[in-house]
Amino acid sequence: MDAVSLESVFERMAAAAGRSGRSVDQITLIAVGKTQPIEVLMEAYEAGHRDFGENRAAELATKAAAMPADVRWHFVGPLQSNKVRLVRPVVSLLHSMDRLKLGAAWLKGPGAAPPALLEVNLGDEPQKAGVTVDEAPMMTQQLLDLGVDLRGVMAIPPQVADPEESRSDFRRLAQLRDELGSSFSPMRELSMGMTDDFEVAVEEGATMIRVGRAIFGPRIEQ
């Protein structure tokens, strides 16, 4: 990782926030280090960064054990119920809550379960996790009734050639967050935007962006 890359992403994030009349302080940059070695993540840590994300349970558990205790970990990938034991003890936020079985598993264990975001499959893509937009209200109610602390929504929109094509999806997710917050429990978080489209996501209200390649470079093949 080049510290300049991290700084560049912050600058782009701040510029996008400014264009939408927001403060960059309202947005959390999650540095997603999937497949990257500890040494690379530590460069970002030593540059002052504290919010890191992973999308594989075992990799998260290994890195969390090796990194300093003040790192705020975010799990951003699909999570199997039998892998909750690896993720729950170390994360600050689960971005991929999408079913009751996972909600029940998430609540088991000592202490209060960390908060979660409802993952929404905006394009109804069969290869992606998440509830549909139509399913979101019922799933939100069921998860809240179960006792899950839902703080907002997360989505990965359909892949497009031009980031501008994702703008309508980001707006749709922001509207859904607002509707769910009005109908159920107040929800602030809007986790959307990655390396190729995070500036558009910020302009449309993202409170969290999940960036890997723009910070760490290409993913390391395993």
CYANA upper distance limits for C-alpha pairs under 8 A (distance plus 0.5 A):
  1 MET  CA      5 SER  CA      7.74
  1 MET  CA     40 VAL  CA      6.15
  1 MET  CA     41 LEU  CA      8.21
  1 MET  CA     43 GLU  CA      7.18
  1 MET  CA     44 ALA  CA      7.79
  1 MET  CA    215 ILE  CA      7.05
  1 MET  CA    216 PHE  CA      5.20
  1 MET  CA    217 GLY  CA      7.36
  2 ASP  CA      6 LEU  CA      7.53
  2 ASP  CA     43 GLU  CA      8.47
  2 ASP  CA    215 ILE  CA      7.93
  2 ASP  CA    216 PHE  CA      7.79
  3 ALA  CA      7 GLU  CA      6.81
  3 ALA  CA     43 GLU  CA      7.85
  3 ALA  CA     44 ALA  CA      7.28
  3 ALA  CA     47 ALA  CA      7.23
  4 VAL  CA      8 SER  CA      6.43
  5 SER  CA      9 VAL  CA      6.79
  5 SER  CA    214 ALA  CA      7.14
  5 SER  CA    215 ILE  CA      5.60
  5 SER  CA    216 PHE  CA      8.05
  6 LEU  CA     10 PHE  CA      6.91
  6 LEU  CA     44 ALA  CA      7.84
  6 LEU  CA    214 ALA  CA      8.26
  6 LEU  CA    215 ILE  CA      5.69
  7 GLU  CA     11 GLU  CA      6.70
  8 SER  CA     12 ARG  CA      6.68
  9 VAL  CA     13 MET  CA      6.49
  9 VAL  CA    214 ALA  CA      7.55
  9 VAL  CA    215 ILE  CA      7.59
 10 PHE  CA     14 ALA  CA      6.54
 10 PHE  CA     29 LEU  CA      8.32
 11 GLU  CA     15 ALA  CA      6.66
 12 ARG  CA     16 ALA  CA      6.69
 12 ARG  CA    199 GLU  CA      7.41
 13 MET  CA     17 ALA  CA      6.66
 13 MET  CA     24 VAL  CA      7.37
 13 MET  CA    198 PHE  CA      8.10
 13 MET  CA    199 GLU  CA      6.62
 13 MET  CA    202 VAL  CA      7.47
 14 ALA  CA     18 GLY  CA      6.60
 14 ALA  CA     23 SER  CA      7.85
 14 ALA  CA     24 VAL  CA      5.50
 15 ALA  CA     19 ARG  CA      6.78
 16 ALA  CA     20 SER  CA      7.08
 16 ALA  CA    199 GLU  CA      5.95
 16 ALA  CA    200 VAL  CA      7.87
 16 ALA  CA    202 VAL  CA      6.50
 16 ALA  CA    203 GLU  CA      6.10
 17 ALA  CA     21 GLY  CA      6.75
 17 ALA  CA     22 ARG  CA      5.36
 17 ALA  CA     23 SER  CA      6.39
 17 ALA  CA     24 VAL  CA      6.13
 17 ALA  CA    202 VAL  CA      6.48
 17 ALA  CA    203 GLU  CA      6.49
 18 GLY  CA     22 ARG  CA      6.00
 18 GLY  CA     23 SER  CA      7.06
 18 GLY  CA     24 VAL  CA      8.03
 19 ARG  CA    203 GLU  CA      7.30
 20 SER  CA    202 VAL  CA      8.44
 20 SER  CA    203 GLU  CA      5.69
 20 SER  CA    204 GLU  CA      8.07
 22 ARG  CA     26 GLN  CA      7.81
 23 SER  CA     27 ILE  CA      8.30
 26 GLN  CA    207 THR  CA      6.63
 27 ILE  CA    202 VAL  CA      8.38
 27 ILE  CA    206 ALA  CA      7.37
 27 ILE  CA    207 THR  CA      4.89
 27 ILE  CA    208 MET  CA      5.89
 27 ILE  CA    209 ILE  CA      7.98
 28 THR  CA     51 ASP  CA      8.17
 28 THR  CA    207 THR  CA      6.62
 28 THR  CA    208 MET  CA      5.14
 28 THR  CA    209 ILE  CA      6.96
 29 LEU  CA     51 ASP  CA      7.33
 29 LEU  CA    208 MET  CA      6.45
 29 LEU  CA    209 ILE  CA      5.79
 29 LEU  CA    210 ARG  CA      6.92
 29 LEU  CA    211 VAL  CA      7.67
 30 ILE  CA     51 ASP  CA      5.57
 30 ILE  CA     52 PHE  CA      5.62
 30 ILE  CA     53 GLY  CA      6.41
 30 ILE  CA     74 HIS  CA      8.09
 30 ILE  CA    208 MET  CA      7.47
 30 ILE  CA    209 ILE  CA      6.48
 30 ILE  CA    210 ARG  CA      5.34
 30 ILE  CA    211 VAL  CA      6.62
 31 ALA  CA     51 ASP  CA      6.81
 31 ALA  CA     52 PHE  CA      5.16
 31 ALA  CA     53 GLY  CA      6.31
 31 ALA  CA    210 ARG  CA      6.76
 31 ALA  CA    211 VAL  CA      5.81
 31 ALA  CA    212 GLY  CA      6.15
 31 ALA  CA    215 ILE  CA      7.62
 32 VAL  CA     52 PHE  CA      6.18
 32 VAL  CA     53 GLY  CA      4.82
 32 VAL  CA     54 GLU  CA      6.19
 32 VAL  CA    210 ARG  CA      6.67
 32 VAL  CA    211 VAL  CA      6.06
 32 VAL  CA    212 GLY  CA      4.95
 33 GLY  CA     37 PRO  CA      8.42
 33 GLY  CA     41 LEU  CA      7.18
 33 GLY  CA     52 PHE  CA      7.52
 33 GLY  CA     53 GLY  CA      6.80
 33 GLY  CA     54 GLU  CA      6.59
 33 GLY  CA    212 GLY  CA      6.43
 33 GLY  CA    216 PHE  CA      7.72
 34 LYS  CA     53 GLY  CA      8.17
 34 LYS  CA     54 GLU  CA      5.95
 34 LYS  CA     55 ASN  CA      7.07
 34 LYS  CA     56 ARG  CA      8.15
 34 LYS  CA     59 GLU  CA      8.24
 34 LYS  CA    212 GLY  CA      8.13
 34 LYS  CA    219 ARG  CA      7.72
 35 THR  CA    219 ARG  CA      6.75
 35 THR  CA    220 ILE  CA      6.03
 35 THR  CA    221 GLU  CA      7.80
 35 THR  CA    222 GLN  CA      7.79
 36 GLN  CA     40 VAL  CA      6.94
 36 GLN  CA     41 LEU  CA      7.67
 36 GLN  CA    216 PHE  CA      8.17
 36 GLN  CA    219 ARG  CA      7.43
 36 GLN  CA    220 ILE  CA      6.84
 37 PRO  CA     41 LEU  CA      7.23
 38 ILE  CA     42 MET  CA      6.55
 38 ILE  CA     63 LYS  CA      7.08
 38 ILE  CA     66 ALA  CA      7.98
 38 ILE  CA     67 MET  CA      7.96
 39 GLU  CA     43 GLU  CA      7.03
 40 VAL  CA     44 ALA  CA      7.52
 40 VAL  CA    216 PHE  CA      7.94
 41 LEU  CA     45 TYR  CA      6.84
 42 MET  CA     46 GLU  CA      6.42
 42 MET  CA     67 MET  CA      7.95
 43 GLU  CA     47 ALA  CA      6.73
 44 ALA  CA     48 GLY  CA      7.13
 44 ALA  CA     49 HIS  CA      6.07
 45 TYR  CA     49 HIS  CA      5.19
 45 TYR  CA     50 ARG  CA      6.54
 50 ARG  CA     70 ASP  CA      7.68
 50 ARG  CA     71 VAL  CA      5.41
 50 ARG  CA     72 ARG  CA      6.36
 51 ASP  CA     71 VAL  CA      6.67
 51 ASP  CA     72 ARG  CA      5.33
 51 ASP  CA     73 TRP  CA      6.55
 51 ASP  CA     74 HIS  CA      7.81
 52 PHE  CA     71 VAL  CA      7.58
 52 PHE  CA     72 ARG  CA      6.79
 52 PHE  CA     73 TRP  CA      5.65
 52 PHE  CA     74 HIS  CA      6.60
 53 GLY  CA     73 TRP  CA      6.19
 53 GLY  CA     74 HIS  CA      5.01
 53 GLY  CA     75 PHE  CA      6.12
 53 GLY  CA     76 VAL  CA      6.84
 53 GLY  CA    210 ARG  CA      7.95
 54 GLU  CA     59 GLU  CA      7.74
 54 GLU  CA     60 LEU  CA      6.17
 54 GLU  CA     73 TRP  CA      8.24
 54 GLU  CA     74 HIS  CA      7.03
 54 GLU  CA     75 PHE  CA      5.76
 54 GLU  CA     76 VAL  CA      6.47
 54 GLU  CA     77 GLY  CA      7.57
 55 ASN  CA     59 GLU  CA      8.45
 55 ASN  CA     60 LEU  CA      7.93
 55 ASN  CA     75 PHE  CA      6.21
 55 ASN  CA     76 VAL  CA      5.50
 55 ASN  CA     77 GLY  CA      4.42
 55 ASN  CA     78 PRO  CA      7.50
 56 ARG  CA     60 LEU  CA      6.63
 56 ARG  CA     75 PHE  CA      8.30
 56 ARG  CA     77 GLY  CA      6.95
 56 ARG  CA     78 PRO  CA      8.39
 56 ARG  CA     79 LEU  CA      8.35
 57 ALA  CA     61 ALA  CA      6.75
 57 ALA  CA     75 PHE  CA      8.38
 57 ALA  CA     79 LEU  CA      7.86
 57 ALA  CA     83 LYS  CA      6.85
 57 ALA  CA     84 VAL  CA      8.34
 57 ALA  CA     86 LEU  CA      6.49
 57 ALA  CA     87 VAL  CA      6.41
 58 ALA  CA     62 THR  CA      6.75
 58 ALA  CA     86 LEU  CA      7.24
 59 GLU  CA     63 LYS  CA      6.65
 60 LEU  CA     64 ALA  CA      6.39
 60 LEU  CA     75 PHE  CA      8.24
 60 LEU  CA     86 LEU  CA      8.34
 60 LEU  CA     87 VAL  CA      7.60
 61 ALA  CA     65 ALA  CA      6.77
 61 ALA  CA     86 LEU  CA      6.33
 61 ALA  CA     87 VAL  CA      7.15
 61 ALA  CA     90 VAL  CA      7.98
 62 THR  CA     66 ALA  CA      7.04
 63 LYS  CA     67 MET  CA      6.45
 64 ALA  CA     68 PRO  CA      8.20
 64 ALA  CA     69 ALA  CA      8.37
 64 ALA  CA     73 TRP  CA      8.18
 64 ALA  CA     90 VAL  CA      7.38
 67 MET  CA     71 VAL  CA      7.71
 72 ARG  CA     91 VAL  CA      7.26
 72 ARG  CA     92 SER  CA      6.25
 73 TRP  CA     90 VAL  CA      7.25
 73 TRP  CA     91 VAL  CA      5.12
 73 TRP  CA     92 SER  CA      6.00
 73 TRP  CA     93 LEU  CA      7.55
 74 HIS  CA     91 VAL  CA      6.01
 74 HIS  CA     92 SER  CA      6.48
 74 HIS  CA     93 LEU  CA      5.64
 74 HIS  CA     94 LEU  CA      6.48
 74 HIS  CA     95 HIS  CA      7.52
 75 PHE  CA     87 VAL  CA      7.85
 75 PHE  CA     91 VAL  CA      7.19
 75 PHE  CA     93 LEU  CA      7.16
 75 PHE  CA     94 LEU  CA      5.56
 75 PHE  CA     95 HIS  CA      6.45
 75 PHE  CA     96 SER  CA      7.90
 76 VAL  CA     94 LEU  CA      7.13
 76 VAL  CA     95 HIS  CA      5.53
 76 VAL  CA     96 SER  CA      6.48
 77 GLY  CA     95 HIS  CA      7.97
 77 GLY  CA     96 SER  CA      6.73
 78 PRO  CA     96 SER  CA      6.52
 78 PRO  CA    129 ALA  CA      7.02
 79 LEU  CA     83 LYS  CA      7.18
 79 LEU  CA     84 VAL  CA      7.61
 79 LEU  CA     96 SER  CA      7.55
 79 LEU  CA    102 LEU  CA      8.32
 80 GLN  CA     84 VAL  CA      7.35
 80 GLN  CA    102 LEU  CA      7.75
 81 SER  CA    101 LYS  CA      7.56
 81 SER  CA    102 LEU  CA      5.76
 81 SER  CA    105 ALA  CA      6.44
 81 SER  CA    106 TRP  CA      8.26
 83 LYS  CA     87 VAL  CA      7.38
 84 VAL  CA     88 ARG  CA      6.17
 84 VAL  CA    105 ALA  CA      7.30
 84 VAL  CA    106 TRP  CA      6.84
 85 ARG  CA     89 PRO  CA      7.53
 86 LEU  CA     90 VAL  CA      8.28
 87 VAL  CA     91 VAL  CA      6.69
 88 ARG  CA    106 TRP  CA      7.42
 88 ARG  CA    113 ALA  CA      7.47
 88 ARG  CA    114 PRO  CA      7.44
 91 VAL  CA    114 PRO  CA      7.49
 92 SER  CA    114 PRO  CA      6.45
 92 SER  CA    115 PRO  CA      7.70
 93 LEU  CA    114 PRO  CA      6.40
 93 LEU  CA    115 PRO  CA      5.88
 93 LEU  CA    116 ALA  CA      5.95
 93 LEU  CA    117 LEU  CA      8.11
 94 LEU  CA    114 PRO  CA      7.80
 94 LEU  CA    115 PRO  CA      7.04
 94 LEU  CA    116 ALA  CA      5.00
 94 LEU  CA    117 LEU  CA      6.69
 95 HIS  CA    116 ALA  CA      6.24
 95 HIS  CA    117 LEU  CA      5.22
 95 HIS  CA    118 LEU  CA      7.34
 95 HIS  CA    119 GLU  CA      7.13
 95 HIS  CA    153 VAL  CA      8.12
 95 HIS  CA    154 MET  CA      6.67
 95 HIS  CA    191 SER  CA      8.07
 96 SER  CA    116 ALA  CA      7.79
 96 SER  CA    117 LEU  CA      6.66
 96 SER  CA    118 LEU  CA      6.63
 96 SER  CA    119 GLU  CA      5.38
 96 SER  CA    130 GLY  CA      7.82
 96 SER  CA    154 MET  CA      7.59
 97 MET  CA    102 LEU  CA      7.36
 97 MET  CA    103 GLY  CA      7.42
 97 MET  CA    116 ALA  CA      6.77
 97 MET  CA    117 LEU  CA      6.37
 97 MET  CA    118 LEU  CA      5.42
 97 MET  CA    119 GLU  CA      6.11
 97 MET  CA    130 GLY  CA      8.14
 98 ASP  CA    102 LEU  CA      7.71
 98 ASP  CA    103 GLY  CA      8.45
 98 ASP  CA    118 LEU  CA      6.34
 98 ASP  CA    119 GLU  CA      5.95
 98 ASP  CA    120 VAL  CA      8.03
 98 ASP  CA    129 ALA  CA      7.78
 98 ASP  CA    130 GLY  CA      5.59
 98 ASP  CA    131 VAL  CA      6.44
 98 ASP  CA    139 MET  CA      8.35
 99 ARG  CA    103 GLY  CA      6.85
 99 ARG  CA    131 VAL  CA      8.31
 99 ARG  CA    139 MET  CA      7.75
100 LEU  CA    104 ALA  CA      6.64
100 LEU  CA    139 MET  CA      8.17
100 LEU  CA    142 GLN  CA      7.81
100 LEU  CA    143 LEU  CA      6.91
101 LYS  CA    105 ALA  CA      6.83
102 LEU  CA    106 TRP  CA      6.44
103 GLY  CA    107 LEU  CA      6.91
103 GLY  CA    143 LEU  CA      6.94
103 GLY  CA    146 LEU  CA      7.91
103 GLY  CA    148 VAL  CA      6.95
104 ALA  CA    108 LYS  CA      7.29
104 ALA  CA    146 LEU  CA      7.70
106 TRP  CA    113 ALA  CA      7.04
106 TRP  CA    148 VAL  CA      8.41
107 LEU  CA    112 ALA  CA      8.02
107 LEU  CA    113 ALA  CA      6.05
107 LEU  CA    147 GLY  CA      7.99
107 LEU  CA    148 VAL  CA      7.47
108 LYS  CA    113 ALA  CA      8.22
109 GLY  CA    113 ALA  CA      8.27
113 ALA  CA    148 VAL  CA      8.21
113 ALA  CA    149 ASP  CA      8.36
114 PRO  CA    149 ASP  CA      7.88
115 PRO  CA    148 VAL  CA      7.58
115 PRO  CA    149 ASP  CA      5.28
115 PRO  CA    150 LEU  CA      6.37
115 PRO  CA    151 ARG  CA      7.01
116 ALA  CA    148 VAL  CA      7.81
116 ALA  CA    149 ASP  CA      6.60
116 ALA  CA    150 LEU  CA      5.50
116 ALA  CA    151 ARG  CA      6.56
116 ALA  CA    152 GLY  CA      8.02
117 LEU  CA    150 LEU  CA      5.99
117 LEU  CA    151 ARG  CA      6.15
117 LEU  CA    152 GLY  CA      5.43
117 LEU  CA    153 VAL  CA      5.28
117 LEU  CA    154 MET  CA      6.57
117 LEU  CA    189 GLU  CA      8.17
118 LEU  CA    130 GLY  CA      8.16
118 LEU  CA    136 ALA  CA      8.43
118 LEU  CA    140 THR  CA      7.90
118 LEU  CA    150 LEU  CA      7.42
118 LEU  CA    152 GLY  CA      6.85
118 LEU  CA    153 VAL  CA      5.09
118 LEU  CA    154 MET  CA      6.51
119 GLU  CA    129 ALA  CA      7.92
119 GLU  CA    130 GLY  CA      5.20
119 GLU  CA    131 VAL  CA      6.93
119 GLU  CA    153 VAL  CA      6.30
119 GLU  CA    154 MET  CA      5.22
119 GLU  CA    155 ALA  CA      6.15
120 VAL  CA    129 ALA  CA      8.23
120 VAL  CA    130 GLY  CA      5.02
120 VAL  CA    131 VAL  CA      5.33
120 VAL  CA    132 THR  CA      6.29
120 VAL  CA    133 VAL  CA      6.99
120 VAL  CA    136 ALA  CA      7.73
120 VAL  CA    153 VAL  CA      7.43
120 VAL  CA    154 MET  CA      6.58
120 VAL  CA    155 ALA  CA      5.63
120 VAL  CA    156 ILE  CA      8.38
121 ASN  CA    125 GLU  CA      7.19
121 ASN  CA    128 LYS  CA      7.25
121 ASN  CA    129 ALA  CA      6.94
121 ASN  CA    130 GLY  CA      5.15
121 ASN  CA    131 VAL  CA      5.94
121 ASN  CA    132 THR  CA      5.70
121 ASN  CA    133 VAL  CA      7.62
121 ASN  CA    155 ALA  CA      6.75
121 ASN  CA    156 ILE  CA      7.62
121 ASN  CA    157 PRO  CA      7.82
122 LEU  CA    132 THR  CA      6.82
122 LEU  CA    133 VAL  CA      6.93
122 LEU  CA    155 ALA  CA      7.33
122 LEU  CA    156 ILE  CA      7.96
122 LEU  CA    157 PRO  CA      6.36
122 LEU  CA    158 PRO  CA      7.94
122 LEU  CA    169 ASP  CA      7.45
122 LEU  CA    173 LEU  CA      8.21
123 GLY  CA    132 THR  CA      8.45
123 GLY  CA    157 PRO  CA      7.00
123 GLY  CA    158 PRO  CA      6.37
124 ASP  CA    128 LYS  CA      8.42
124 ASP  CA    132 THR  CA      6.58
125 GLU  CA    158 PRO  CA      8.19
130 GLY  CA    155 ALA  CA      8.33
131 VAL  CA    135 GLU  CA      6.33
131 VAL  CA    136 ALA  CA      6.52
131 VAL  CA    139 MET  CA      8.32
132 THR  CA    136 ALA  CA      6.66
133 VAL  CA    137 PRO  CA      8.48
133 VAL  CA    176 LEU  CA      8.12
135 GLU  CA    139 MET  CA      6.67
136 ALA  CA    140 THR  CA      6.40
137 PRO  CA    141 GLN  CA      6.77
137 PRO  CA    180 LEU  CA      6.99
138 MET  CA    142 GLN  CA      6.69
139 MET  CA    143 LEU  CA      6.52
140 THR  CA    144 LEU  CA      6.57
140 THR  CA    150 LEU  CA      8.38
140 THR  CA    180 LEU  CA      8.12
140 THR  CA    184 PHE  CA      8.36
141 GLN  CA    145 ASP  CA      6.55
141 GLN  CA    184 PHE  CA      7.62
142 GLN  CA    146 LEU  CA      6.66
143 LEU  CA    147 GLY  CA      6.89
143 LEU  CA    148 VAL  CA      5.96
143 LEU  CA    150 LEU  CA      8.34
144 LEU  CA    148 VAL  CA      5.72
144 LEU  CA    149 ASP  CA      7.23
144 LEU  CA    150 LEU  CA      7.49
150 LEU  CA    185 SER  CA      8.44
150 LEU  CA    187 MET  CA      7.86
151 ARG  CA    186 PRO  CA      8.06
151 ARG  CA    187 MET  CA      5.43
151 ARG  CA    188 ARG  CA      6.64
151 ARG  CA    189 GLU  CA      6.34
152 GLY  CA    177 ARG  CA      6.71
152 GLY  CA    181 GLY  CA      8.47
152 GLY  CA    187 MET  CA      5.28
152 GLY  CA    188 ARG  CA      6.17
152 GLY  CA    189 GLU  CA      4.92
152 GLY  CA    190 LEU  CA      6.36
152 GLY  CA    191 SER  CA      8.34
153 VAL  CA    173 LEU  CA      8.03
153 VAL  CA    177 ARG  CA      6.66
153 VAL  CA    189 GLU  CA      6.89
153 VAL  CA    190 LEU  CA      5.89
153 VAL  CA    191 SER  CA      6.76
154 MET  CA    173 LEU  CA      8.44
154 MET  CA    190 LEU  CA      6.55
154 MET  CA    191 SER  CA      5.05
154 MET  CA    192 MET  CA      6.41
155 ALA  CA    173 LEU  CA      8.00
155 ALA  CA    191 SER  CA      7.29
155 ALA  CA    192 MET  CA      6.26
156 ILE  CA    192 MET  CA      7.15
156 ILE  CA    193 GLY  CA      7.94
157 PRO  CA    166 SER  CA      7.23
157 PRO  CA    169 ASP  CA      6.91
157 PRO  CA    170 PHE  CA      8.24
158 PRO  CA    166 SER  CA      8.18
160 VAL  CA    165 GLU  CA      6.98
160 VAL  CA    166 SER  CA      7.63
161 ALA  CA    165 GLU  CA      8.20
162 ASP  CA    166 SER  CA      8.20
163 PRO  CA    167 ARG  CA      7.74
163 PRO  CA    196 ASP  CA      7.11
163 PRO  CA    197 ASP  CA      5.51
163 PRO  CA    200 VAL  CA      7.40
164 GLU  CA    197 ASP  CA      8.35
164 GLU  CA    200 VAL  CA      7.30
166 SER  CA    170 PHE  CA      6.80
166 SER  CA    197 ASP  CA      8.11
166 SER  CA    200 VAL  CA      8.23
167 ARG  CA    171 ARG  CA      6.71
167 ARG  CA    200 VAL  CA      6.79
167 ARG  CA    201 ALA  CA      7.56
167 ARG  CA    204 GLU  CA      7.71
168 SER  CA    172 ARG  CA      6.60
169 ASP  CA    173 LEU  CA      6.73
170 PHE  CA    174 ALA  CA      6.71
170 PHE  CA    192 MET  CA      7.73
170 PHE  CA    201 ALA  CA      6.64
170 PHE  CA    204 GLU  CA      6.77
171 ARG  CA    175 GLN  CA      6.63
171 ARG  CA    204 GLU  CA      6.53
172 ARG  CA    176 LEU  CA      6.67
173 LEU  CA    177 ARG  CA      6.66
173 LEU  CA    190 LEU  CA      8.30
174 ALA  CA    178 ASP  CA      6.83
174 ALA  CA    190 LEU  CA      7.26
174 ALA  CA    204 GLU  CA      7.97
174 ALA  CA    205 GLY  CA      7.38
174 ALA  CA    206 ALA  CA      8.39
175 GLN  CA    179 GLU  CA      6.66
176 LEU  CA    180 LEU  CA      6.56
177 ARG  CA    181 GLY  CA      6.52
177 ARG  CA    187 MET  CA      7.20
177 ARG  CA    188 ARG  CA      8.27
177 ARG  CA    190 LEU  CA      7.69
178 ASP  CA    182 SER  CA      6.67
178 ASP  CA    187 MET  CA      7.77
179 GLU  CA    183 SER  CA      6.68
180 LEU  CA    184 PHE  CA      6.26
180 LEU  CA    185 SER  CA      7.80
180 LEU  CA    186 PRO  CA      8.29
180 LEU  CA    187 MET  CA      7.93
181 GLY  CA    185 SER  CA      5.72
181 GLY  CA    186 PRO  CA      4.80
181 GLY  CA    187 MET  CA      5.37
181 GLY  CA    188 ARG  CA      8.43
182 SER  CA    186 PRO  CA      7.06
188 ARG  CA    207 THR  CA      8.36
189 GLU  CA    206 ALA  CA      8.13
189 GLU  CA    207 THR  CA      6.16
189 GLU  CA    208 MET  CA      7.60
190 LEU  CA    205 GLY  CA      7.75
190 LEU  CA    206 ALA  CA      5.53
190 LEU  CA    207 THR  CA      5.62
190 LEU  CA    208 MET  CA      6.64
191 SER  CA    206 ALA  CA      6.44
191 SER  CA    207 THR  CA      6.63
191 SER  CA    208 MET  CA      5.07
191 SER  CA    209 ILE  CA      6.34
191 SER  CA    210 ARG  CA      8.05
192 MET  CA    198 PHE  CA      7.84
192 MET  CA    201 ALA  CA      6.59
192 MET  CA    206 ALA  CA      6.36
192 MET  CA    207 THR  CA      8.43
192 MET  CA    208 MET  CA      6.91
192 MET  CA    209 ILE  CA      5.95
192 MET  CA    210 ARG  CA      7.54
193 GLY  CA    197 ASP  CA      5.91
193 GLY  CA    198 PHE  CA      4.49
193 GLY  CA    199 GLU  CA      7.92
193 GLY  CA    200 VAL  CA      8.00
193 GLY  CA    201 ALA  CA      5.55
193 GLY  CA    202 VAL  CA      7.96
193 GLY  CA    206 ALA  CA      7.90
193 GLY  CA    208 MET  CA      8.35
193 GLY  CA    209 ILE  CA      5.56
193 GLY  CA    210 ARG  CA      6.67
193 GLY  CA    211 VAL  CA      8.15
194 MET  CA    198 PHE  CA      5.40
194 MET  CA    209 ILE  CA      6.57
194 MET  CA    210 ARG  CA      5.50
194 MET  CA    211 VAL  CA      5.33
194 MET  CA    212 GLY  CA      7.93
195 THR  CA    210 ARG  CA      7.98
195 THR  CA    211 VAL  CA      5.54
195 THR  CA    212 GLY  CA      6.96
195 THR  CA    213 ARG  CA      6.67
195 THR  CA    214 ALA  CA      6.06
197 ASP  CA    201 ALA  CA      6.90
198 PHE  CA    202 VAL  CA      6.59
198 PHE  CA    209 ILE  CA      6.79
198 PHE  CA    210 ARG  CA      8.39
198 PHE  CA    211 VAL  CA      8.23
199 GLU  CA    203 GLU  CA      6.78
200 VAL  CA    204 GLU  CA      6.81
201 ALA  CA    205 GLY  CA      6.94
201 ALA  CA    206 ALA  CA      5.95
201 ALA  CA    209 ILE  CA      8.23
202 VAL  CA    206 ALA  CA      5.19
202 VAL  CA    207 THR  CA      7.82
202 VAL  CA    209 ILE  CA      8.23
211 VAL  CA    215 ILE  CA      7.34
212 GLY  CA    216 PHE  CA      6.39
212 GLY  CA    217 GLY  CA      7.81
213 ARG  CA    217 GLY  CA      4.96
213 ARG  CA    218 PRO  CA      5.83
213 ARG  CA    219 ARG  CA      7.21
